[in-house]
Amino acid sequence: MRLTFTVNGRQREADDVWEGESLLYVLRERLGLPGSKNACEQGECGSCTVYLDGVPACACLVAAGQVSGREVGTVEGLANGDKLDAVQEAFVDAGAVQCGFCTPGLLVAADDLINRNSEPSDAEIRESLAGNLCRCTGYEKIMDAVRLAADRRSSSDNTRPDKADA
Amino acid sequence: MDFLRPASWRDALEAKANHPDATPIAGGTDIMVEINFDHRRPATLLDMTGIDELANWSEHAGRLRIGAGLPYTRLINELGDRLPGLAIAARTVGSPQIRNRGTLGGNLASASPAGDGHPPLLASGAEVEVESVRGVRMLAMEEFFTGVKRHALAPDELISAVHIAPATGAQQFSKIGTRNAMVIAVCTFALSLHPEQQRVGTGLGSAAPTPRRAPEAEDFLSAELADSGQWTSPRPLADSVVRHFGELVARAASPIDDVRSTAEYRTHALSVMARRTLGWVWDEHRRQHSSNHPSNDHTGRSECA
């Protein structure tokens, strides 16, 4: 089947898509977007987390045909050209990237959390990242990174003069 | 493989009538795992996510009608206040990503004995609405499950909705697993109080070939509460009542040994979960009662508290 859908704001087409293949396979193998990682293929690890119509989902559990006409956002869409997004910067600065395999999925999950909740508690961060496994077990640094990203984003969004100390 | 993508419920029913072997797919959280691992290769996938009306809910004559395609995240956010037991269970499903896609309709269609949504539906007397081009049928939850991963649907039927009354009393759900997220239940238990009927409802998961109620436990506790006037003037429950309720719940189970646990552990755990959830709902029932009947104060606040 021919598949037409929007990826990171751009309309994309893929031909000869097998009906049973996953969105993850389409992104990585047909559209050359290898940011979303392929690990468990059963929704357990979160490495393939993408936005589907603005809602985080495991790309490995979405059938290719289900995204026809829909909007997908991948980790490649977070940065603005060479300028990293606040969440990406925070992961680098906090040392939250070890082997890096879980990082793309965590970035999307963390981005979604901060968009919904600008001041998440630790419990809310843990709950929101419960579907993303880090095999290096670097969770403390990941927690630091999400707190840092939330702080930076809310201070850059905040126009109140008493908070604008930058 | 064929991929059918109806844009309306009517089209979906026609498609299922013409392709009775088609496998419906919504969130894909079960089906795609089977396809990815080559455990199953459906001849036809019938995508339910293009049907907007299937992901809605509505309220008619005091009952909620939850579309089979409503994802758990929306169920929790939009109906959690009216269906607390089901919402607690929904929060234990997979992870945020899974709850964003997974649906009650998919949970029912998979008909796993371990499905997290099933026990609260049993405890609340829910009904499943199924439809084909031949017409609509309403199935009580007890009639829906016919065996391990088997249900009462005819080959041309699709699950359209779940009908369930909003909670009238306290509801609880308990699940045992090795961690909080991404866990298939070792066993689960749901308990609902129905003060207006002076009844309690139960639901057991991962405890038998199908999810099931514990009717003897329900009858015992309902009678015990009614005979002692506890519905209208609730007092702390006697230990002997709580313990016997737990024993009757455990006796209703017929679990097996499998990779997740042993039958012996499951039986023991169910009696503990039954006692704990009863403690929780009874505390809440007593709180609700004291705040509903403190005096004639219209604000509902107790004047002497």
Interface residues (C-beta under 8 A of the other chain):
Chain A: M1 W18 E19 G20 S22 E41 Q42 G43 E44 G46 T49 L52 V55 P56 A57 C58 C60 L61 V62 A63 G65 Q66 S68 A109 E127 S128 A130 G131 N132
Chain B: M1 D2 F3 R5 I25 G27 G28 T29 I31 M32 V33 I35 N36 F37 R41 P42 L45 D47 T49 T73 G94 S95 P96 Q97 I98 N100 R101 N180 A181 M182
